[in-house]
Amino acid sequence: MTPVMARVRNFANWCNLSTPLGLVVASIGRARVVRGEDGIWLAEGYRLGFPMASAFTVGSVVLTAAPSWAQIESRRPGLLRHEVNHTWQYAYSLGLLYLPLYAGAMGWSWLRTGDRASANFFEQSADLALGGYEVAPTRPLAQGIAQLRGLVGHRQR
């Protein structure tokens, strides 16, 4: 990626408020924040249990609970590249709009595969393999809906 494109992405994510939100999330999670390659923010040692992921991205801020990105990259090579791909998605999605779009894509993926990532457009576009995801087979939509109904019915009892 060219330095100009990186600056455009980071500027877009600052203006669309996703990077300021990411820095607030990192602060609330008491993460140590440093500048990374191409001007992204790397937050290490994130201490909140949500979301349940080894890493996640908000704007141009990439967060992990691991003590360092070097440590997580030694265990999961390519994970940082996967998360950096999400920084572009925030820019393309106009920032905070990414969050409900991602939630919808995650729900669709769960209905279609029983997995939150396999049929999630955003995870596929960020490279599922780099993110450490295995692809689950597609199931009939009716099967996913039936499973959802079972879960909802079980909770109402």
MODELLER restraints for C-alpha pairs under 7 A, 6 or more apart:
rsr = mdl.restraints
at = mdl.atoms
rsr.add(forms.Gaussian(group=physical.xy_distance, feature=features.Distance(at['CA:3:A'], at['CA:38:A']), mean=6.66, stdev=0.5))
rsr.add(forms.Gaussian(group=physical.xy_distance, feature=features.Distance(at['CA:6:A'], at['CA:38:A']), mean=5.63, stdev=0.5))
rsr.add(forms.Gaussian(group=physical.xy_distance, feature=features.Distance(at['CA:9:A'], at['CA:88:A']), mean=6.43, stdev=0.5))
rsr.add(forms.Gaussian(group=physical.xy_distance, feature=features.Distance(at['CA:9:A'], at['CA:91:A']), mean=6.06, stdev=0.5))
rsr.add(forms.Gaussian(group=physical.xy_distance, feature=features.Distance(at['CA:10:A'], at['CA:60:A']), mean=6.13, stdev=0.5))
rsr.add(forms.Gaussian(group=physical.xy_distance, feature=features.Distance(at['CA:12:A'], at['CA:91:A']), mean=5.71, stdev=0.5))
rsr.add(forms.Gaussian(group=physical.xy_distance, feature=features.Distance(at['CA:13:A'], at['CA:19:A']), mean=5.43, stdev=0.5))
rsr.add(forms.Gaussian(group=physical.xy_distance, feature=features.Distance(at['CA:13:A'], at['CA:59:A']), mean=5.41, stdev=0.5))
rsr.add(forms.Gaussian(group=physical.xy_distance, feature=features.Distance(at['CA:13:A'], at['CA:60:A']), mean=6.31, stdev=0.5))
rsr.add(forms.Gaussian(group=physical.xy_distance, feature=features.Distance(at['CA:13:A'], at['CA:90:A']), mean=6.66, stdev=0.5))
rsr.add(forms.Gaussian(group=physical.xy_distance, feature=features.Distance(at['CA:13:A'], at['CA:91:A']), mean=5.46, stdev=0.5))
rsr.add(forms.Gaussian(group=physical.xy_distance, feature=features.Distance(at['CA:13:A'], at['CA:95:A']), mean=6.15, stdev=0.5))
rsr.add(forms.Gaussian(group=physical.xy_distance, feature=features.Distance(at['CA:14:A'], at['CA:20:A']), mean=6.36, stdev=0.5))
rsr.add(forms.Gaussian(group=physical.xy_distance, feature=features.Distance(at['CA:16:A'], at['CA:94:A']), mean=6.00, stdev=0.5))
rsr.add(forms.Gaussian(group=physical.xy_distance, feature=features.Distance(at['CA:16:A'], at['CA:95:A']), mean=4.89, stdev=0.5))
rsr.add(forms.Gaussian(group=physical.xy_distance, feature=features.Distance(at['CA:16:A'], at['CA:96:A']), mean=7.00, stdev=0.5))
rsr.add(forms.Gaussian(group=physical.xy_distance, feature=features.Distance(at['CA:17:A'], at['CA:95:A']), mean=6.40, stdev=0.5))
rsr.add(forms.Gaussian(group=physical.xy_distance, feature=features.Distance(at['CA:17:A'], at['CA:96:A']), mean=6.97, stdev=0.5))
rsr.add(forms.Gaussian(group=physical.xy_distance, feature=features.Distance(at['CA:18:A'], at['CA:58:A']), mean=6.01, stdev=0.5))
rsr.add(forms.Gaussian(group=physical.xy_distance, feature=features.Distance(at['CA:18:A'], at['CA:59:A']), mean=4.31, stdev=0.5))
rsr.add(forms.Gaussian(group=physical.xy_distance, feature=features.Distance(at['CA:18:A'], at['CA:95:A']), mean=5.05, stdev=0.5))
rsr.add(forms.Gaussian(group=physical.xy_distance, feature=features.Distance(at['CA:18:A'], at['CA:96:A']), mean=5.66, stdev=0.5))
rsr.add(forms.Gaussian(group=physical.xy_distance, feature=features.Distance(at['CA:19:A'], at['CA:58:A']), mean=6.26, stdev=0.5))
rsr.add(forms.Gaussian(group=physical.xy_distance, feature=features.Distance(at['CA:19:A'], at['CA:59:A']), mean=4.22, stdev=0.5))
rsr.add(forms.Gaussian(group=physical.xy_distance, feature=features.Distance(at['CA:19:A'], at['CA:60:A']), mean=5.26, stdev=0.5))
rsr.add(forms.Gaussian(group=physical.xy_distance, feature=features.Distance(at['CA:19:A'], at['CA:61:A']), mean=6.08, stdev=0.5))
rsr.add(forms.Gaussian(group=physical.xy_distance, feature=features.Distance(at['CA:21:A'], at['CA:58:A']), mean=6.97, stdev=0.5))
rsr.add(forms.Gaussian(group=physical.xy_distance, feature=features.Distance(at['CA:22:A'], at['CA:58:A']), mean=4.62, stdev=0.5))
rsr.add(forms.Gaussian(group=physical.xy_distance, feature=features.Distance(at['CA:22:A'], at['CA:59:A']), mean=6.01, stdev=0.5))
rsr.add(forms.Gaussian(group=physical.xy_distance, feature=features.Distance(at['CA:22:A'], at['CA:61:A']), mean=5.41, stdev=0.5))
rsr.add(forms.Gaussian(group=physical.xy_distance, feature=features.Distance(at['CA:23:A'], at['CA:61:A']), mean=6.69, stdev=0.5))
rsr.add(forms.Gaussian(group=physical.xy_distance, feature=features.Distance(at['CA:26:A'], at['CA:43:A']), mean=6.29, stdev=0.5))
rsr.add(forms.Gaussian(group=physical.xy_distance, feature=features.Distance(at['CA:26:A'], at['CA:46:A']), mean=6.61, stdev=0.5))
rsr.add(forms.Gaussian(group=physical.xy_distance, feature=features.Distance(at['CA:29:A'], at['CA:46:A']), mean=5.01, stdev=0.5))
rsr.add(forms.Gaussian(group=physical.xy_distance, feature=features.Distance(at['CA:29:A'], at['CA:47:A']), mean=4.98, stdev=0.5))
rsr.add(forms.Gaussian(group=physical.xy_distance, feature=features.Distance(at['CA:29:A'], at['CA:48:A']), mean=5.29, stdev=0.5))
rsr.add(forms.Gaussian(group=physical.xy_distance, feature=features.Distance(at['CA:30:A'], at['CA:46:A']), mean=5.94, stdev=0.5))
rsr.add(forms.Gaussian(group=physical.xy_distance, feature=features.Distance(at['CA:30:A'], at['CA:47:A']), mean=6.25, stdev=0.5))
rsr.add(forms.Gaussian(group=physical.xy_distance, feature=features.Distance(at['CA:31:A'], at['CA:43:A']), mean=5.47, stdev=0.5))
rsr.add(forms.Gaussian(group=physical.xy_distance, feature=features.Distance(at['CA:31:A'], at['CA:44:A']), mean=5.27, stdev=0.5))
rsr.add(forms.Gaussian(group=physical.xy_distance, feature=features.Distance(at['CA:31:A'], at['CA:45:A']), mean=4.90, stdev=0.5))
rsr.add(forms.Gaussian(group=physical.xy_distance, feature=features.Distance(at['CA:31:A'], at['CA:46:A']), mean=4.39, stdev=0.5))
rsr.add(forms.Gaussian(group=physical.xy_distance, feature=features.Distance(at['CA:31:A'], at['CA:47:A']), mean=6.86, stdev=0.5))
rsr.add(forms.Gaussian(group=physical.xy_distance, feature=features.Distance(at['CA:32:A'], at['CA:43:A']), mean=5.38, stdev=0.5))
rsr.add(forms.Gaussian(group=physical.xy_distance, feature=features.Distance(at['CA:32:A'], at['CA:44:A']), mean=5.21, stdev=0.5))
rsr.add(forms.Gaussian(group=physical.xy_distance, feature=features.Distance(at['CA:32:A'], at['CA:45:A']), mean=6.36, stdev=0.5))
rsr.add(forms.Gaussian(group=physical.xy_distance, feature=features.Distance(at['CA:33:A'], at['CA:41:A']), mean=6.46, stdev=0.5))
rsr.add(forms.Gaussian(group=physical.xy_distance, feature=features.Distance(at['CA:33:A'], at['CA:42:A']), mean=5.50, stdev=0.5))
rsr.add(forms.Gaussian(group=physical.xy_distance, feature=features.Distance(at['CA:33:A'], at['CA:43:A']), mean=4.31, stdev=0.5))
rsr.add(forms.Gaussian(group=physical.xy_distance, feature=features.Distance(at['CA:33:A'], at['CA:44:A']), mean=6.45, stdev=0.5))
rsr.add(forms.Gaussian(group=physical.xy_distance, feature=features.Distance(at['CA:34:A'], at['CA:41:A']), mean=5.77, stdev=0.5))
rsr.add(forms.Gaussian(group=physical.xy_distance, feature=features.Distance(at['CA:34:A'], at['CA:42:A']), mean=5.29, stdev=0.5))
rsr.add(forms.Gaussian(group=physical.xy_distance, feature=features.Distance(at['CA:34:A'], at['CA:43:A']), mean=6.53, stdev=0.5))
rsr.add(forms.Gaussian(group=physical.xy_distance, feature=features.Distance(at['CA:35:A'], at['CA:41:A']), mean=4.66, stdev=0.5))
rsr.add(forms.Gaussian(group=physical.xy_distance, feature=features.Distance(at['CA:35:A'], at['CA:42:A']), mean=5.97, stdev=0.5))
rsr.add(forms.Gaussian(group=physical.xy_distance, feature=features.Distance(at['CA:36:A'], at['CA:42:A']), mean=5.88, stdev=0.5))
rsr.add(forms.Gaussian(group=physical.xy_distance, feature=features.Distance(at['CA:40:A'], at['CA:60:A']), mean=5.19, stdev=0.5))
rsr.add(forms.Gaussian(group=physical.xy_distance, feature=features.Distance(at['CA:40:A'], at['CA:61:A']), mean=6.04, stdev=0.5))
rsr.add(forms.Gaussian(group=physical.xy_distance, feature=features.Distance(at['CA:41:A'], at['CA:60:A']), mean=6.15, stdev=0.5))
rsr.add(forms.Gaussian(group=physical.xy_distance, feature=features.Distance(at['CA:41:A'], at['CA:61:A']), mean=4.58, stdev=0.5))
rsr.add(forms.Gaussian(group=physical.xy_distance, feature=features.Distance(at['CA:41:A'], at['CA:62:A']), mean=6.18, stdev=0.5))
rsr.add(forms.Gaussian(group=physical.xy_distance, feature=features.Distance(at['CA:42:A'], at['CA:61:A']), mean=5.94, stdev=0.5))
rsr.add(forms.Gaussian(group=physical.xy_distance, feature=features.Distance(at['CA:42:A'], at['CA:62:A']), mean=5.09, stdev=0.5))
rsr.add(forms.Gaussian(group=physical.xy_distance, feature=features.Distance(at['CA:42:A'], at['CA:63:A']), mean=6.13, stdev=0.5))
rsr.add(forms.Gaussian(group=physical.xy_distance, feature=features.Distance(at['CA:43:A'], at['CA:61:A']), mean=6.93, stdev=0.5))
rsr.add(forms.Gaussian(group=physical.xy_distance, feature=features.Distance(at['CA:43:A'], at['CA:62:A']), mean=5.96, stdev=0.5))
rsr.add(forms.Gaussian(group=physical.xy_distance, feature=features.Distance(at['CA:43:A'], at['CA:63:A']), mean=4.53, stdev=0.5))
rsr.add(forms.Gaussian(group=physical.xy_distance, feature=features.Distance(at['CA:43:A'], at['CA:64:A']), mean=6.29, stdev=0.5))
rsr.add(forms.Gaussian(group=physical.xy_distance, feature=features.Distance(at['CA:44:A'], at['CA:63:A']), mean=6.07, stdev=0.5))
rsr.add(forms.Gaussian(group=physical.xy_distance, feature=features.Distance(at['CA:44:A'], at['CA:64:A']), mean=5.25, stdev=0.5))
rsr.add(forms.Gaussian(group=physical.xy_distance, feature=features.Distance(at['CA:44:A'], at['CA:65:A']), mean=6.01, stdev=0.5))
rsr.add(forms.Gaussian(group=physical.xy_distance, feature=features.Distance(at['CA:44:A'], at['CA:66:A']), mean=6.04, stdev=0.5))
rsr.add(forms.Gaussian(group=physical.xy_distance, feature=features.Distance(at['CA:44:A'], at['CA:67:A']), mean=5.56, stdev=0.5))
rsr.add(forms.Gaussian(group=physical.xy_distance, feature=features.Distance(at['CA:44:A'], at['CA:68:A']), mean=5.35, stdev=0.5))
rsr.add(forms.Gaussian(group=physical.xy_distance, feature=features.Distance(at['CA:44:A'], at['CA:69:A']), mean=6.67, stdev=0.5))
rsr.add(forms.Gaussian(group=physical.xy_distance, feature=features.Distance(at['CA:45:A'], at['CA:64:A']), mean=6.19, stdev=0.5))
rsr.add(forms.Gaussian(group=physical.xy_distance, feature=features.Distance(at['CA:45:A'], at['CA:65:A']), mean=4.40, stdev=0.5))
rsr.add(forms.Gaussian(group=physical.xy_distance, feature=features.Distance(at['CA:45:A'], at['CA:66:A']), mean=5.22, stdev=0.5))
rsr.add(forms.Gaussian(group=physical.xy_distance, feature=features.Distance(at['CA:45:A'], at['CA:67:A']), mean=4.67, stdev=0.5))
rsr.add(forms.Gaussian(group=physical.xy_distance, feature=features.Distance(at['CA:45:A'], at['CA:68:A']), mean=6.93, stdev=0.5))
rsr.add(forms.Gaussian(group=physical.xy_distance, feature=features.Distance(at['CA:46:A'], at['CA:63:A']), mean=6.63, stdev=0.5))
rsr.add(forms.Gaussian(group=physical.xy_distance, feature=features.Distance(at['CA:46:A'], at['CA:64:A']), mean=5.65, stdev=0.5))
rsr.add(forms.Gaussian(group=physical.xy_distance, feature=features.Distance(at['CA:46:A'], at['CA:65:A']), mean=4.29, stdev=0.5))
rsr.add(forms.Gaussian(group=physical.xy_distance, feature=features.Distance(at['CA:47:A'], at['CA:65:A']), mean=6.09, stdev=0.5))
rsr.add(forms.Gaussian(group=physical.xy_distance, feature=features.Distance(at['CA:54:A'], at['CA:64:A']), mean=5.88, stdev=0.5))
rsr.add(forms.Gaussian(group=physical.xy_distance, feature=features.Distance(at['CA:54:A'], at['CA:65:A']), mean=6.56, stdev=0.5))
rsr.add(forms.Gaussian(group=physical.xy_distance, feature=features.Distance(at['CA:55:A'], at['CA:63:A']), mean=5.49, stdev=0.5))
rsr.add(forms.Gaussian(group=physical.xy_distance, feature=features.Distance(at['CA:55:A'], at['CA:64:A']), mean=4.37, stdev=0.5))
rsr.add(forms.Gaussian(group=physical.xy_distance, feature=features.Distance(at['CA:56:A'], at['CA:62:A']), mean=5.92, stdev=0.5))
rsr.add(forms.Gaussian(group=physical.xy_distance, feature=features.Distance(at['CA:56:A'], at['CA:63:A']), mean=5.38, stdev=0.5))
rsr.add(forms.Gaussian(group=physical.xy_distance, feature=features.Distance(at['CA:56:A'], at['CA:64:A']), mean=6.65, stdev=0.5))
rsr.add(forms.Gaussian(group=physical.xy_distance, feature=features.Distance(at['CA:56:A'], at['CA:83:A']), mean=6.55, stdev=0.5))
rsr.add(forms.Gaussian(group=physical.xy_distance, feature=features.Distance(at['CA:57:A'], at['CA:63:A']), mean=6.00, stdev=0.5))
rsr.add(forms.Gaussian(group=physical.xy_distance, feature=features.Distance(at['CA:57:A'], at['CA:83:A']), mean=6.09, stdev=0.5))
rsr.add(forms.Gaussian(group=physical.xy_distance, feature=features.Distance(at['CA:57:A'], at['CA:86:A']), mean=6.52, stdev=0.5))
rsr.add(forms.Gaussian(group=physical.xy_distance, feature=features.Distance(at['CA:57:A'], at['CA:87:A']), mean=6.73, stdev=0.5))
rsr.add(forms.Gaussian(group=physical.xy_distance, feature=features.Distance(at['CA:59:A'], at['CA:87:A']), mean=5.44, stdev=0.5))
rsr.add(forms.Gaussian(group=physical.xy_distance, feature=features.Distance(at['CA:59:A'], at['CA:90:A']), mean=5.56, stdev=0.5))
rsr.add(forms.Gaussian(group=physical.xy_distance, feature=features.Distance(at['CA:59:A'], at['CA:95:A']), mean=6.72, stdev=0.5))
rsr.add(forms.Gaussian(group=physical.xy_distance, feature=features.Distance(at['CA:60:A'], at['CA:87:A']), mean=5.12, stdev=0.5))
rsr.add(forms.Gaussian(group=physical.xy_distance, feature=features.Distance(at['CA:62:A'], at['CA:83:A']), mean=6.53, stdev=0.5))
rsr.add(forms.Gaussian(group=physical.xy_distance, feature=features.Distance(at['CA:66:A'], at['CA:72:A']), mean=6.27, stdev=0.5))
rsr.add(forms.Gaussian(group=physical.xy_distance, feature=features.Distance(at['CA:73:A'], at['CA:79:A']), mean=6.54, stdev=0.5))
rsr.add(forms.Gaussian(group=physical.xy_distance, feature=features.Distance(at['CA:78:A'], at['CA:130:A']), mean=4.94, stdev=0.5))
rsr.add(forms.Gaussian(group=physical.xy_distance, feature=features.Distance(at['CA:79:A'], at['CA:130:A']), mean=5.42, stdev=0.5))
rsr.add(forms.Gaussian(group=physical.xy_distance, feature=features.Distance(at['CA:79:A'], at['CA:131:A']), mean=5.09, stdev=0.5))
rsr.add(forms.Gaussian(group=physical.xy_distance, feature=features.Distance(at['CA:82:A'], at['CA:126:A']), mean=5.34, stdev=0.5))
rsr.add(forms.Gaussian(group=physical.xy_distance, feature=features.Distance(at['CA:82:A'], at['CA:127:A']), mean=6.19, stdev=0.5))
rsr.add(forms.Gaussian(group=physical.xy_distance, feature=features.Distance(at['CA:82:A'], at['CA:130:A']), mean=5.48, stdev=0.5))
rsr.add(forms.Gaussian(group=physical.xy_distance, feature=features.Distance(at['CA:82:A'], at['CA:131:A']), mean=5.42, stdev=0.5))
rsr.add(forms.Gaussian(group=physical.xy_distance, feature=features.Distance(at['CA:85:A'], at['CA:126:A']), mean=5.05, stdev=0.5))
rsr.add(forms.Gaussian(group=physical.xy_distance, feature=features.Distance(at['CA:86:A'], at['CA:126:A']), mean=6.10, stdev=0.5))
rsr.add(forms.Gaussian(group=physical.xy_distance, feature=features.Distance(at['CA:90:A'], at['CA:98:A']), mean=5.70, stdev=0.5))
rsr.add(forms.Gaussian(group=physical.xy_distance, feature=features.Distance(at['CA:102:A'], at['CA:122:A']), mean=6.73, stdev=0.5))
rsr.add(forms.Gaussian(group=physical.xy_distance, feature=features.Distance(at['CA:105:A'], at['CA:120:A']), mean=4.90, stdev=0.5))
rsr.add(forms.Gaussian(group=physical.xy_distance, feature=features.Distance(at['CA:105:A'], at['CA:121:A']), mean=6.21, stdev=0.5))
rsr.add(forms.Gaussian(group=physical.xy_distance, feature=features.Distance(at['CA:106:A'], at['CA:116:A']), mean=4.87, stdev=0.5))
rsr.add(forms.Gaussian(group=physical.xy_distance, feature=features.Distance(at['CA:106:A'], at['CA:117:A']), mean=6.33, stdev=0.5))
rsr.add(forms.Gaussian(group=physical.xy_distance, feature=features.Distance(at['CA:106:A'], at['CA:120:A']), mean=5.39, stdev=0.5))
rsr.add(forms.Gaussian(group=physical.xy_distance, feature=features.Distance(at['CA:107:A'], at['CA:116:A']), mean=6.70, stdev=0.5))
rsr.add(forms.Gaussian(group=physical.xy_distance, feature=features.Distance(at['CA:108:A'], at['CA:120:A']), mean=6.91, stdev=0.5))
rsr.add(forms.Gaussian(group=physical.xy_distance, feature=features.Distance(at['CA:109:A'], at['CA:115:A']), mean=6.09, stdev=0.5))
rsr.add(forms.Gaussian(group=physical.xy_distance, feature=features.Distance(at['CA:109:A'], at['CA:116:A']), mean=5.22, stdev=0.5))
rsr.add(forms.Gaussian(group=physical.xy_distance, feature=features.Distance(at['CA:109:A'], at['CA:117:A']), mean=6.09, stdev=0.5))
rsr.add(forms.Gaussian(group=physical.xy_distance, feature=features.Distance(at['CA:109:A'], at['CA:118:A']), mean=6.08, stdev=0.5))
rsr.add(forms.Gaussian(group=physical.xy_distance, feature=features.Distance(at['CA:109:A'], at['CA:119:A']), mean=4.29, stdev=0.5))
rsr.add(forms.Gaussian(group=physical.xy_distance, feature=features.Distance(at['CA:109:A'], at['CA:120:A']), mean=5.00, stdev=0.5))
rsr.add(forms.Gaussian(group=physical.xy_distance, feature=features.Distance(at['CA:110:A'], at['CA:116:A']), mean=4.81, stdev=0.5))
rsr.add(forms.Gaussian(group=physical.xy_distance, feature=features.Distance(at['CA:111:A'], at['CA:141:A']), mean=6.32, stdev=0.5))
rsr.add(forms.Gaussian(group=physical.xy_distance, feature=features.Distance(at['CA:111:A'], at['CA:144:A']), mean=4.37, stdev=0.5))
rsr.add(forms.Gaussian(group=physical.xy_distance, feature=features.Distance(at['CA:111:A'], at['CA:145:A']), mean=6.46, stdev=0.5))
rsr.add(forms.Gaussian(group=physical.xy_distance, feature=features.Distance(at['CA:112:A'], at['CA:119:A']), mean=6.91, stdev=0.5))
rsr.add(forms.Gaussian(group=physical.xy_distance, feature=features.Distance(at['CA:112:A'], at['CA:138:A']), mean=5.53, stdev=0.5))
rsr.add(forms.Gaussian(group=physical.xy_distance, feature=features.Distance(at['CA:112:A'], at['CA:139:A']), mean=5.42, stdev=0.5))
rsr.add(forms.Gaussian(group=physical.xy_distance, feature=features.Distance(at['CA:112:A'], at['CA:140:A']), mean=6.62, stdev=0.5))
rsr.add(forms.Gaussian(group=physical.xy_distance, feature=features.Distance(at['CA:112:A'], at['CA:141:A']), mean=5.63, stdev=0.5))
rsr.add(forms.Gaussian(group=physical.xy_distance, feature=features.Distance(at['CA:112:A'], at['CA:144:A']), mean=6.09, stdev=0.5))
rsr.add(forms.Gaussian(group=physical.xy_distance, feature=features.Distance(at['CA:113:A'], at['CA:119:A']), mean=6.85, stdev=0.5))
rsr.add(forms.Gaussian(group=physical.xy_distance, feature=features.Distance(at['CA:113:A'], at['CA:136:A']), mean=5.84, stdev=0.5))
rsr.add(forms.Gaussian(group=physical.xy_distance, feature=features.Distance(at['CA:113:A'], at['CA:137:A']), mean=5.90, stdev=0.5))
rsr.add(forms.Gaussian(group=physical.xy_distance, feature=features.Distance(at['CA:113:A'], at['CA:138:A']), mean=4.76, stdev=0.5))
rsr.add(forms.Gaussian(group=physical.xy_distance, feature=features.Distance(at['CA:113:A'], at['CA:139:A']), mean=5.53, stdev=0.5))
rsr.add(forms.Gaussian(group=physical.xy_distance, feature=features.Distance(at['CA:115:A'], at['CA:136:A']), mean=6.73, stdev=0.5))
rsr.add(forms.Gaussian(group=physical.xy_distance, feature=features.Distance(at['CA:117:A'], at['CA:123:A']), mean=5.83, stdev=0.5))
rsr.add(forms.Gaussian(group=physical.xy_distance, feature=features.Distance(at['CA:118:A'], at['CA:135:A']), mean=4.98, stdev=0.5))
rsr.add(forms.Gaussian(group=physical.xy_distance, feature=features.Distance(at['CA:118:A'], at['CA:136:A']), mean=5.76, stdev=0.5))
